[in-house]
């Protein structure tokens, strides 16, 4: 009986529950005083800009955060704690699931095209979901983007991904994806938004 109680206590310690998690970005949530990076996925940085299928600049990082918040929808979230994050020592990595769902938030984001399968942590666990999102041009895949990892690292020479990329407009596309003044998640001016749109539609012409 004591062993059973000990096992249940260990299991409970590895799980976190909260009714109102805080969504930091498309791949990070605060839950019960612990910050979790959703394991096995790479979601757009909050300030990342992509191009949509209408040749418009798209605040894909903001949309990824909003989609994650929408998937949670105020319901209770449980995270399987997989240990300390290798990069951000105060964070943990986890597989997180919403109450009433069997598919993890990690997998849902990749399936909807708002995050990429990220190796080597899950060893291709979401690779098929990414392939299906790409084939059906969901989320990021409908337009043109660089991987979130390359965006965060400022790698302007990385591969352009998505169904709306054009090889003959490579330079112009990269100027939009890596603006000198990254778009603010909130409070951005109308003037700045339309200036970006004019740059894409006028010069990129996707």
C-alpha positions as CSV (number, residue, x, y, z in Angstrom):
1,X,0.0,0.0,0.0
2,X,2.8,2.4,0.9
3,X,4.5,1.7,-2.5
4,X,1.2,2.5,-4.3
5,X,0.9,5.8,-2.5
6,X,4.5,6.6,-3.3
7,X,4.0,5.8,-7.0
8,X,0.9,8.0,-7.1
9,X,2.7,10.8,-5.4
10,X,5.5,10.6,-8.0
11,X,3.1,10.6,-10.8
12,X,1.2,13.6,-9.4
13,X,4.5,15.5,-9.1
14,X,5.2,15.0,-12.8
15,X,1.9,16.5,-13.8
16,X,0.7,20.1,-13.5
17,X,-2.9,21.3,-13.6
18,X,-4.2,24.8,-14.0
19,X,-7.6,26.2,-15.1
20,X,-6.1,29.4,-16.6
21,X,-2.6,28.9,-18.1
22,X,-0.9,31.9,-19.5
23,X,0.1,31.6,-23.2
24,X,3.4,33.3,-23.8
25,X,3.7,32.5,-27.5
26,X,2.8,29.7,-29.9
27,X,5.0,27.2,-28.1
28,X,5.3,28.3,-24.5
29,X,2.8,28.4,-21.6
30,X,2.9,29.2,-17.9
31,X,1.2,26.6,-15.9
32,X,1.0,26.3,-12.1
33,X,4.1,28.5,-11.7
34,X,6.1,26.5,-14.2
35,X,7.0,27.7,-17.7
36,X,6.7,24.9,-20.2
37,X,8.1,24.8,-23.7
38,X,5.9,22.5,-25.8
39,X,8.3,19.6,-26.5
40,X,9.0,18.5,-30.1
41,X,7.7,21.6,-31.9
42,X,9.1,24.8,-33.1
43,X,6.5,27.6,-33.2
44,X,7.0,31.1,-34.7
45,X,8.6,33.7,-32.4
46,X,6.1,36.2,-31.2
47,X,7.6,39.0,-33.4
48,X,8.0,36.7,-36.5
49,X,6.7,37.9,-39.8
50,X,5.6,35.5,-42.5
51,X,3.9,36.1,-45.9
52,X,0.4,34.7,-46.4
53,X,-1.1,33.3,-49.6
54,X,-2.3,36.8,-50.7
55,X,1.2,38.2,-50.6
56,X,0.5,40.2,-47.5
57,X,2.9,40.4,-44.5
58,X,1.4,38.2,-41.8
59,X,2.1,38.4,-38.0
60,X,2.4,34.6,-37.9
61,X,3.9,34.6,-34.4
62,X,1.0,36.5,-33.0
63,X,-1.5,34.2,-34.8
64,X,0.3,31.1,-33.4
65,X,-0.1,32.4,-29.9
66,X,-3.7,33.2,-30.5
67,X,-4.4,29.8,-32.0
68,X,-2.8,28.1,-28.9
69,X,-4.9,30.2,-26.6
70,X,-8.0,29.3,-28.7
71,X,-7.2,25.6,-28.5
72,X,-7.1,25.9,-24.7
73,X,-10.2,28.0,-24.6
74,X,-10.2,28.5,-20.9
75,X,-10.2,24.7,-20.2
76,X,-7.9,22.9,-17.7
77,X,-4.5,22.0,-19.1
78,X,-2.3,19.1,-18.0
79,X,1.4,19.0,-18.8
80,X,3.6,15.9,-18.6
81,X,6.8,17.3,-17.2
82,X,9.8,16.0,-19.2
83,X,12.4,17.8,-17.2
84,X,14.5,21.0,-17.5
85,X,14.8,22.8,-20.8
86,X,18.4,22.5,-22.1
87,X,18.5,26.2,-23.3
88,X,16.3,28.0,-20.7
89,X,17.3,26.5,-17.4
90,X,14.3,27.9,-15.5
91,X,11.9,26.4,-18.0
92,X,10.7,22.8,-18.4
93,X,9.7,20.9,-21.5
94,X,6.4,19.1,-21.6
95,X,3.7,17.4,-23.6
96,X,0.5,19.4,-22.8
97,X,-3.1,18.3,-23.2
98,X,-6.4,20.1,-22.8
99,X,-9.1,18.7,-20.6
100,X,-11.4,16.5,-22.7
101,X,-8.9,16.0,-25.6
102,X,-6.7,13.1,-26.3
103,X,-4.4,14.8,-28.8
104,X,-1.7,17.0,-27.3
105,X,-1.5,20.7,-27.9
106,X,2.0,20.0,-29.3
107,X,0.6,17.8,-32.0
108,X,-2.4,20.0,-32.8
109,X,-0.2,23.0,-33.5
110,X,1.9,21.0,-36.0
111,X,-1.2,19.4,-37.5
112,X,-2.7,22.9,-38.1
113,X,0.5,24.2,-39.6
114,X,1.3,26.7,-36.9
115,X,4.4,24.9,-35.7
116,X,7.0,22.6,-37.1
117,X,8.1,19.1,-36.0
118,X,11.4,19.8,-34.1
119,X,14.2,17.3,-34.0
120,X,15.8,15.6,-32.2
121,X,13.6,15.8,-29.1
122,X,10.7,13.7,-30.2
123,X,12.5,11.7,-33.0
124,X,9.9,12.4,-35.7
125,X,6.8,12.0,-33.5
126,X,5.0,14.9,-35.4
127,X,6.7,14.4,-38.7
128,X,3.6,13.0,-40.4
129,X,1.5,15.8,-39.0
130,X,3.9,18.3,-40.5
131,X,3.9,16.5,-43.9
132,X,0.1,16.6,-44.0
133,X,0.0,20.3,-43.0
134,X,2.5,21.0,-45.8
135,X,0.6,19.0,-48.4
136,X,-2.7,20.8,-47.5
137,X,-1.1,24.2,-47.2
138,X,-2.3,24.8,-43.7
139,X,-1.1,27.6,-41.5
140,X,2.4,28.7,-42.3
141,X,2.6,26.4,-45.3
142,X,0.0,28.4,-47.2
143,X,2.4,31.3,-47.6
144,X,6.2,31.7,-47.3
145,X,8.3,31.7,-44.2
146,X,11.6,30.6,-42.6
147,X,11.8,28.2,-39.7
148,X,11.3,29.8,-36.3
149,X,14.8,28.6,-35.3
150,X,16.4,30.4,-38.2
151,X,14.3,33.6,-37.6
152,X,15.4,33.7,-34.0
153,X,19.0,33.3,-35.0
154,X,18.8,35.9,-37.7
155,X,19.7,33.5,-40.4
156,X,18.6,35.5,-43.5
157,X,20.1,32.9,-45.9
158,X,18.0,30.0,-44.6
159,X,15.6,28.0,-46.8
160,X,12.3,29.6,-47.7
161,X,9.4,27.3,-47.0
162,X,5.7,27.3,-48.0
163,X,3.6,27.0,-51.1
164,X,3.7,30.8,-52.0
165,X,7.5,31.3,-52.2
166,X,8.9,32.4,-55.5
167,X,12.6,31.9,-56.4
168,X,12.6,35.0,-58.7
169,X,11.6,37.2,-55.7
170,X,14.0,35.7,-53.2
171,X,15.6,39.0,-52.1
172,X,12.4,40.9,-51.8
173,X,10.8,38.1,-49.8
174,X,13.7,38.0,-47.3
175,X,13.5,41.8,-46.8
176,X,9.9,41.3,-45.6
177,X,10.6,38.2,-43.5
178,X,13.5,40.1,-41.8
179,X,12.4,43.7,-41.5
180,X,14.7,46.3,-40.0
181,X,12.1,47.1,-37.5
182,X,10.2,43.9,-36.5
183,X,6.4,44.3,-36.3
184,X,5.2,44.8,-32.7
185,X,2.7,42.1,-31.5
186,X,0.3,44.9,-30.5
187,X,0.0,48.6,-30.9
188,X,1.6,48.7,-34.4
189,X,0.7,51.7,-36.5
190,X,-1.6,51.5,-39.5
191,X,1.0,53.4,-41.5
192,X,3.6,50.7,-40.8
193,X,1.3,47.9,-41.7
194,X,0.3,49.3,-45.0
195,X,3.9,50.2,-45.8
196,X,4.8,46.5,-45.4
197,X,1.8,45.4,-47.5
198,X,2.8,47.8,-50.3
199,X,6.3,46.4,-50.2
200,X,5.2,42.9,-50.6
201,X,2.4,43.4,-53.1
202,X,4.3,45.9,-55.1
203,X,7.7,44.3,-55.2
204,X,7.3,40.7,-54.4
205,X,4.1,40.1,-56.5
206,X,3.5,36.6,-55.2
